[in-house]
Amino acid sequence: MLFVSIMGTQVMAVLNPILSFMGEKQPDPKLRLSEVRLLATERTLGQAGTVQNFLADVAKDGAATPPVKILPISDSLQTDSGGRQPAHRVLCDLLRDNTEAVGFNIAGGMNFQVSASLAAAHQFLERILFIYPESGSVHVFTPNSGHTAVKHHATPIPDPLEILRLQGVTFCENAPATDNFFNYLVGKYKLTLPASMKAVEIKGVPFHAVFNTTNELHFVKVIHKGRGDKRKSPHFLKEVRNLISLVNQRPIFGELYHRTVALLTNLPTVAEHARKDSGGKIFVFLDVGDAENSEQDIQRLRSFFQPSPPAHSPRSDCHTPLERCDGSVLYAAVGRNLMPTLIALYSHKPDEARLLFTPSDPTICEYARRIEKGLDYLPVKRLRFIPTSVVGHEFLKLQHPEGEENVCINVSPGTKGHAAFLTHWGAPLGIPIWSIKTGGEYLVKPPDGETGNRVAS
């Protein structure tokens, strides 16, 4: 299999599936890696080099690694001034020039690049596989069959500090932390701790521990006031503000692929700030001694340190027939950033918005709740939320109502999986697919780059 991925800023989104296929003891012959092609823009050439160098180092240790070649691409849907082709054209050339199966990683690059690539490569469906790495597994989809098959490959678990280095995160390793409050919580709630936990500091924010389970980095921050502690409230509020600022800064921290942050505290004001201002990006556990925590919170705390493998049963909700809408319809998604969804709603102004969302993600559920609560203030008459997994493949079973004519899709909001499967579902139906132009003012249509309505600002 020729493995092809657009190179984004998240190194592990590309490296993990490669390592997973390499680690298969008895690989399916169709999934045995022959070569790797990384399609990198000028901005992501460094990340592509990181993947290439890492695999070269693995090869020096005696492991069989596939040859890696980096192919420069433009950062838009058009050929750039340097003659670099966009990702979708390079992918089609690779499919045209190779007879073996091509595994296309739909977790790499930008949503519009993934969408454009799948729309352009639709003619090659008999030889293309969709690959999507998730916590604990790597999904392999066979798109040309009547249904989409899902396979799960065991994912290697690299050292957490190695992941930080690969992602280019500046950090310093601290001495193993000793904290009475943390030890108290471990005993009180019978927490089972991972074998390897490292104490680190990132951008001036010390973490009690970082560890890696099922392809997901877990960061533990402890803020507590003990007996006799003379530090005042402003000190602790500054600590939690620094944490919130770090978690919300994508260039510094948010590029980490699959990460979760837990704040353990005995200060109600700290817990309130973290819950209110982190946008759901921090799991907050408050223990004030005698007050009882809910069984749900206790179970979530335990599973934070020893998470179970994710459940992958398809959601039946996507099989529920949709009622026909006589007006305009927009299909989009709700992601961990609310703004693309709002921009899509205000730009298309549909009569009905059908939004994919992930019920297992607290942040996305909160954003869906806010959209529903603010319906009267949005340029939308009706909302329909469609539950899917973070991958989004269940959406392929959705039955689009017959007779609807004014329908479109916007692939900018949501995960790359949502963008991929919205495209794979909508393109054969002839539904127009749009994206919000990065850094621009207009909607663009993948893969040809046709411009549309002015984006709402």
HELIX and SHEET records of a PDB file:
HELIX    1   1 VAL A   11  MET A   22  1                                  12    
HELIX    2   2 PRO A   29  LEU A   31  5                                   3    
HELIX    3   3 GLU A   42  THR A   44  5                                   3    
HELIX    4   4 LEU A   45  LYS A   60  1                                  16    
HELIX    5   5 ALA A   87  ASP A   97  1                                  11    
HELIX    6   6 ASN A  111  ALA A  120  1                                  10    
HELIX    7   7 ALA A  121  PHE A  124  5                                   4    
HELIX    8   8 PRO A  160  LEU A  166  1                                   7    
HELIX    9   9 ASN A  180  LYS A  188  1                                   9    
HELIX   10  10 SER A  233  ASN A  248  1                                  16    
HELIX   11  11 ARG A  250  GLY A  254  3                                   5    
HELIX   12  12 PRO A  268  ASP A  277  1                                  10    
HELIX   13  13 GLU A  295  PHE A  305  1                                  11    
HELIX   14  14 SER A  316  HIS A  319  5                                   4    
HELIX   15  15 LEU A  338  HIS A  348  1                                  11    
HELIX   16  16 PRO A  362  LYS A  373  1                                  12    
HELIX   17  17 LEU A  375  TYR A  377  5                                   3    
HELIX   18  18 HIS A  393  LYS A  397  5                                   5    
HELIX   19  19 LYS A  416  GLY A  426  1                                  11    
SHEET    1   A 6 VAL A  68  PRO A  72  0                                        
SHEET    2   A 6 GLU A  35  ALA A  40  1                                        
SHEET    3   A 6 LEU A   2  MET A   7  1                                        
SHEET    4   A 6 VAL A 102  ASN A 105  1                                        
SHEET    5   A 6 ILE A 128  GLU A 134  1                                        
SHEET    6   A 6 SER A 137  PHE A 141 -1                                        
SHEET    1   B 6 CYS A 172  ASN A 174  0                                        
SHEET    2   B 6 LYS A 198  ILE A 202 -1                                        
SHEET    3   B 6 VAL A 205  THR A 213 -1                                        
SHEET    4   B 6 GLU A 216  ILE A 223 -1                                        
SHEET    5   B 6 ARG A 259  THR A 265  1                                        
SHEET    6   B 6 ILE A 282  LEU A 286  1                                        
SHEET    1   C 7 ARG A 382  PRO A 387  0                                        
SHEET    2   C 7 GLU A 352  PHE A 357  1                                        
SHEET    3   C 7 VAL A 329  ALA A 333  1                                        
SHEET    4   C 7 VAL A 407  ASN A 410  1                                        
SHEET    5   C 7 ILE A 433  ILE A 436  1                                        
SHEET    6   C 7 TYR A 442  LYS A 445 -1                                        
SHEET    7   C 7 GLU A 450  ARG A 454 -1                                        
END                                                                             
